[in-house]
């Protein structure tokens, strides 16, 4: 960090800014004390894009091209195609069916399984507390088996088929095909609409392919993968309850000491499958950065400009971008695209938070409206 706000917290990612459009008084006070970010015209940003430019593409880019790739679109798809999966996601990860979430918010919530608490700071609802452990684990296991395939089916049926090689002047955003691209999207808008060669694009979460050979990842970031080890140390949220002559394990809101043996071997295996094996590489690790470097013909070291387009900088993704920033170096200038129809207060807040989260200084970040 290059400014005094670093003294406020150990890590910027520890701050929950909540709803930036309607921040709490404390959050707004913090934002007011952050350095301002200077605006630059969109035309000026795109005019300097060249072979030394890296575009970082987020879901807003697909939305601009009229693709239905928001979390609410995925939720509606599950309502029609797999209510069991939707119920499992909502029961275990605190997703409210009546609330709209950005896709990155959906990914961030997947980091915190609320139905199988693994530390004392995880709250448990009364509904969860009265649900047998085996049922909750079955739901989690169902997510493990079906989530990625359902995302693939959704992209195939609702988004990918709408991509056309003919785009209007209004939709035309990118002018230079020599740039490099890091896409957080599953779709192939860059390839099909703009003719960008695959050698210049890296889809960090995987991309849609008709033969379904390429795996699609859902970003998890810093998920706690040692959940069972934590249970051995702290299992005061489970109790055994007698129901109709049968003993079943349920959550306890009051707490009761227990041991890891409370889980059957099958349940332990299923927990391991979800918390230990599930998509550890779905965020940009050092290994992913190495692959990224290879995929774009080892040109990463030549990048001196980064343009972020349609990206909301969720917690999981910022972990990735911070690793990338460290890899690129301090000389690189970043340009943050913000949707122009948002209120000016939100735009100002978002640009400040981006500067803060990315650990950049004012000289190396501008924002533009698009």
C-alpha positions in Angstrom: 0.0 0.0 0.0 1.2 3.5 -0.8 -1.1 5.5 1.4 -1.9 5.8 5.1 -5.2 3.9 4.9 -3.1 0.7 5.2 -3.1 1.3 9.0 -6.8 0.8 9.2 -6.8 -3.0 8.4 -4.3 -5.8 8.0 -5.6 -6.6 4.5 -8.0 -4.6 2.3 -9.9 -7.8 1.6 -10.9 -8.1 5.2 -13.2 -5.1 4.8 -16.8 -6.0 3.8 -18.0 -2.9 1.9 -21.4 -4.4 1.5 -23.8 -2.5 -0.8 -21.7 0.2 -2.3 -24.8 1.9 -3.7 -26.1 2.2 -0.2 -23.1 1.9 2.2 -23.4 2.1 5.9 -22.2 5.2 7.6 -18.9 3.6 8.8 -18.2 2.2 5.3 -19.0 5.6 3.6 -16.7 7.3 6.1 -13.9 4.9 5.2 -14.5 5.4 1.4 -14.5 9.2 1.9 -10.9 8.9 3.4 -9.6 6.9 0.4 -7.8 8.6 -2.4 -9.8 9.7 -5.4 -9.3 8.2 -8.8 -9.1 10.4 -11.9 -11.4 9.8 -14.8 -10.3 9.4 -18.4 -12.4 9.3 -21.6 -13.4 5.9 -22.9 -12.2 6.8 -26.4 -8.7 7.8 -25.1 -8.4 4.4 -23.3 -9.3 2.3 -26.3 -7.2 4.4 -28.6 -4.0 3.3 -26.8 -4.8 -0.4 -26.7 -2.0 -2.3 -28.6 -0.1 -5.5 -28.4 1.3 -4.5 -25.0 -2.2 -4.2 -23.5 -3.9 -6.8 -21.4 -7.7 -6.7 -21.3 -9.4 -8.2 -18.3 -12.9 -9.2 -19.2 -15.8 -9.7 -16.7 -19.4 -10.7 -16.8 -20.5 -7.1 -17.6 -18.9 -7.6 -21.0 -21.2 -10.5 -21.8 -24.2 -8.5 -20.5 -23.3 -5.7 -22.8 -23.7 -8.1 -25.7 -27.2 -9.0 -24.5 -26.2 -12.4 -23.0 -28.1 -13.6 -20.0 -25.2 -14.5 -17.8 -26.1 -13.0 -14.5 -26.6 -15.1 -11.4 -30.3 -14.3 -11.5 -30.4 -15.8 -15.0 -28.7 -19.0 -13.7 -31.1 -19.1 -10.8 -34.1 -18.9 -13.1 -32.6 -21.7 -15.2 -32.3 -23.9 -12.1 -35.9 -23.1 -11.2 -36.9 -24.7 -14.5 -34.3 -27.4 -14.7 -33.0 -28.5 -11.3 -34.8 -27.2 -8.2 -32.9 -29.7 -6.1 -29.6 -28.0 -6.9 -31.1 -24.6 -6.3 -32.5 -25.7 -3.0 -29.1 -27.2 -2.0 -27.3 -23.9 -2.9 -29.7 -21.8 -1.0 -29.9 -24.0 2.0 -26.1 -24.3 2.4 -24.7 -21.0 1.2 -27.1 -18.3 2.5 -28.4 -17.4 -0.9 -31.8 -15.6 -0.8 -34.0 -16.6 -3.6 -35.6 -13.1 -3.7 -32.4 -11.2 -3.7 -30.3 -10.3 -6.8 -26.6 -11.1 -6.7 -23.7 -10.3 -9.0 -22.0 -13.5 -10.3 -19.0 -12.7 -8.2 -21.2 -12.4 -5.1 -22.5 -15.9 -5.9 -18.9 -17.2 -6.1 -17.9 -15.4 -2.9 -20.8 -17.0 -1.0 -19.7 -20.5 -2.2 -16.6 -20.0 0.0 -18.6 -20.1 3.2 -20.8 -23.2 3.7 -23.2 -22.1 6.4 -24.9 -25.5 6.9 -21.7 -27.3 8.0 -20.0 -24.7 10.2 -16.3 -25.2 10.5 -15.6 -22.4 13.0 -17.3 -20.5 15.8 -17.9 -17.5 13.6 -20.3 -19.2 11.2 -23.9 -18.6 12.1 -26.5 -21.3 11.8 -30.2 -20.6 11.0 -32.9 -22.4 12.9 -33.9 -24.2 9.7 -30.4 -25.5 9.3 -30.2 -26.4 13.0 -33.2 -28.7 12.7 -32.0 -30.5 9.6 -30.2 -33.9 9.9 -26.5 -33.7 9.2 -26.7 -36.5 6.7 -29.3 -34.5 4.7 -27.1 -31.4 4.6 -24.1 -33.4 3.5 -26.2 -35.1 0.8 -27.1 -31.6 -0.5 -23.5 -30.5 -0.5 -22.5 -33.7 -2.3 -25.3 -33.1 -4.9 -23.8 -29.6 -5.5 -20.4 -31.2 -6.0 -21.7 -33.7 -8.6 -24.0 -31.3 -10.5 -23.0 -27.6 -10.3 -20.4 -27.5 -13.0 -22.5 -29.5 -15.4 -25.5 -27.3 -14.9 -23.4 -24.2 -15.5 -22.3 -25.8 -18.8 -25.8 -26.6 -19.8 -27.0 -23.1 -18.9 -24.3 -21.4 -20.9 -25.0 -23.8 -23.8 -28.8 -23.3 -23.8 -29.2 -19.6 -22.7 -26.0 -17.7 -23.7 -23.7 -19.5 -26.2 -26.4 -20.0 -28.8 -27.1 -16.3 -28.9 -23.6 -15.3 -29.8 -23.5 -14.0 -33.3 -20.6 -13.0 -35.5 -22.6 -10.0 -36.6 -22.6 -7.2 -34.0 -23.9 -3.7 -34.3 -21.8 -0.6 -34.1 -23.3 0.2 -30.7 -22.0 -3.1 -29.3 -18.6 -2.8 -30.9 -16.1 -2.2 -28.0 -12.8 -3.6 -29.0 -10.8 -2.2 -31.9 -7.4 -3.8 -31.6 -7.1 -7.6 -32.0 -3.4 -7.6 -31.1 -4.0 -7.2 -27.4 -4.0 -10.0 -24.9 -7.1 -11.1 -23.0 -7.8 -12.6 -19.6 -11.4 -13.5 -19.5 -13.4 -14.5 -16.4 -16.3 -15.5 -18.6 -17.3 -19.0 -19.9 -18.6 -17.7 -23.2 -16.6 -17.2 -26.5 -17.7 -13.7 -27.3 -14.1 -12.6 -27.9 -13.5 -15.4 -30.3 -16.8 -15.4 -32.2 -17.8 -11.7 -32.2 -14.4 -10.1 -32.4 -12.3 -12.7 -34.1 -9.6 -12.7 -31.4 -7.2 -15.7 -31.8 -7.4 -18.3 -29.1 -3.6 -17.9 -28.6 -4.2 -14.4 -27.2 -7.0 -15.4 -24.7 -6.9 -17.2 -21.4 -10.2 -18.1 -19.9 -9.4 -18.4 -16.2 -12.6 -20.3 -15.3 -12.5 -22.4 -18.5 -14.7 -21.8 -21.5 -17.6 -23.3 -23.3 -16.8 -25.9 -25.9 -19.4 -28.0 -27.7 -17.7 -31.3 -26.9 -17.7 -30.4 -23.2 -14.1 -31.5 -22.8 -12.9 -28.3 -21.1 -13.8 -28.1 -17.4 -15.6 -25.0 -16.2 -14.6 -23.7 -12.8 -16.5 -21.7 -10.3 -14.2 -19.3 -8.4 -13.7 -20.1 -4.8 -10.6 -18.1 -3.8 -9.6 -18.7 -0.2 -12.1 -21.4 0.7 -11.2 -23.3 3.9 -10.2 -26.7 2.7 -9.3 -28.1 6.1 -12.9 -28.3 7.4 -12.6 -31.8 8.9 -9.4 -30.9 10.7 -11.2 -28.0 12.3 -14.0 -30.3 13.3 -11.6 -32.3 15.3 -10.6 -29.2 17.2 -14.0 -27.5 17.5 -17.2 -29.5 17.0 -19.5 -27.8 19.5 -22.2 -27.1 16.9 -23.6 -30.7 16.6 -25.7 -32.7 18.9 -27.3 -36.2 18.8 -31.1 -36.1 19.0 -33.4 -39.1 19.5 -36.3 -39.1 17.0 -38.8 -42.0 16.8 -36.3 -44.3 18.5 -33.5 -43.3 16.0 -30.5 -41.2 16.9 -29.7 -38.6 14.3 -27.1 -35.8 14.2 -28.4 -32.2 14.1 -26.9 -28.7 14.4 -27.1 -27.3 17.9 -27.6 -23.5 18.3 -26.4 -23.8 21.9 -23.4 -26.0 21.3 -22.3 -29.4 22.6 -18.9 -31.1 22.6 -18.5 -34.0 20.1 -15.8 -35.7 18.1 -15.2 -36.2 14.5 -16.6 -39.7 14.8 -20.1 -38.1 14.7 -19.7 -38.4 10.9 -20.1 -41.7 9.1 -17.2 -42.7 6.7 -19.5 -41.9 3.8 -20.3 -38.5 5.1 -16.6 -37.8 5.8 -15.7 -38.8 2.2 -18.4 -36.5 0.8 -17.2 -33.6 2.9 -13.6 -34.2 1.8 -14.8 -34.3 -1.8 -16.4 -30.9 -1.5 -14.1 -29.0 0.8 -10.7 -30.6 -0.2 -10.9 -31.6 -3.8 -13.3 -29.1 -5.3 -11.7 -26.9 -7.9 -8.7 -25.7 -5.9 -7.3 -24.3 -9.2 -10.4 -22.2 -9.9 -8.6 -19.1 -8.9 -5.4 -17.6 -10.3 -2.6 -19.3 -8.4 1.1 -19.0 -9.3 0.7 -22.1 -11.4 -2.2 -20.6 -13.3 -0.1 -17.5 -13.9 2.6 -19.7 -15.4 0.0 -21.3 -17.7 -1.4 -17.9 -18.6 2.1 -16.8 -19.6 2.5 -19.9 -21.9 -1.0 -19.5 -23.4 -0.4 -15.9 -24.6 2.9 -16.7 -26.2 5.0 -15.6 -23.2 4.1 -12.0 -23.9 3.0 -11.2 -20.3 6.3 -9.6 -19.5 5.7 -7.0 -22.3 2.4 -5.8 -20.9 2.4 -2.1 -19.8 -1.3 -1.4 -19.8 -4.3 -3.2 -18.3 -7.9 -2.4 -19.2 -10.6 -3.9 -17.0 -13.9 -4.2 -18.7 -17.2 -5.4 -17.2 -15.6 -6.6 -14.0 -17.0 -6.0 -10.5 -13.9 -7.0 -8.5 -15.4 -9.6 -6.2 -13.3 -10.9 -3.4 -12.3 -14.2 -5.1 -11.3 -12.4 -8.3 -9.4 -9.7 -6.5 -7.1 -12.4 -5.1 -6.4 -13.4 -8.6 -5.9 -9.8 -9.8 -3.5 -9.0 -7.0 -1.3 -12.0 -8.0 -1.4 -10.8 -11.5 -0.5 -7.3 -10.5 2.5 -8.5 -8.6 3.5 -10.5 -11.6 3.2 -7.6 -14.0 5.1 -5.1 -11.8 4.6 -1.6 -10.6 5.2 0.1 -13.9 1.9 -1.1 -15.5 -0.9 1.4 -15.7 -4.5 0.2 -15.0 -7.7 1.5 -16.5 -10.9 0.5 -14.8 -14.1 0.5 -16.8 -17.3 1.3 -14.9 -20.8 1.1 -16.3 -21.9 4.6 -17.3 -25.6 4.2 -16.3 -24.7 3.8 -12.6 -25.1 6.8 -10.3 -22.0 9.1 -9.9 -21.8 8.4 -6.2 -21.5 4.6 -6.9 -18.9 5.2 -9.7 -16.8 7.3 -7.3 -17.1 4.8 -4.5 -16.3 1.8 -6.8 -13.2 3.5 -8.2 -11.9 4.3 -4.8 -12.5 0.8 -3.5 -10.8 -0.7 -6.6 -7.7 1.5 -5.9 -7.8 0.2 -2.3 -8.4 -3.5 -3.0 -5.8 -3.6 -5.8 -3.1 -1.9 -3.7 -2.5 0.6 -6.4 -1.6 4.3 -6.2 -3.3 7.2 -7.9 -0.6 7.5 -10.5 -1.3 4.0 -11.8 -5.1 3.8 -12.0 -7.7 5.8 -14.0 -11.3 4.9 -14.5 -13.5 5.4 -17.5 -17.3 5.2 -18.1 -18.5 2.8 -20.8 
